[in-house]
Amino acid sequence: MEFILGIAIFIADIWAIVNIFRSRGTTAVGKLIWMLLILILPVIGLIIWFFAGPRGPKTHP
């Protein structure tokens, strides 16, 4: 069970990092800080990013 939870957190962290790269209006330093936060504290960093992190570009259909 822990393995599945670990994989889910890893996938969510990768998704968050991709969205950080895609975010506009965030400086390179800001993106680096967000990525380090997620890499150093995978679960807590992901939760903080989810609520307060930079957002990716909005796509309109």
N, C-alpha and C positions, 0 to 999 in steps of 0.2 A: 504493500500500500504506500509506503514511503517513497518507493521508486516512482510510482505514478504521480504522486504529488510533486516530487522533484522535477520530473519531466514537464509537468504543467507550469510550474514556476519558471523553469528555463525558457519554455516557449513564450510565456507572457513577458519575460524580460527581453527576449529578442524582439518581440512585437513592439514593446515600448521604445527600445533603442532605434528601431526603424522609424517609428513615428517622431522621435526626437530629431533624427536627421531630416525628415520631411517638413518639420515645422518652420514656418516663416516668421520673421520678426524676432527671432532669437539669435543672439550673437553666437559666434563660435565658442567663446568662453562659457556662455550659458549652457550651450549644448554639451560641452565637455563636462561641466559640473553635474548636469543631470545624468549623463552616462556613467560617470564615476559613482554617483550616489546609487544608481541601480546595480552597478557591478559589485560595489563593496557591501551594500545591504540589499540583497536581492528582494526579499519580501517587503521590508519596511520602505525601501526606496521605490518599489513598484506602487505601493499604496499611496505614498506621498505624490509620486508623479501622476497617478490617476486623478487625484483631486486638484493638484496645483501646477502640474507640468504644462509645458508648451503644447499647443495643439497643432495637428497637421493641417494641410490645406483642405479647405472645404470644397467638395466637388458637388456641382449642381447638375442634375440629370437633364 
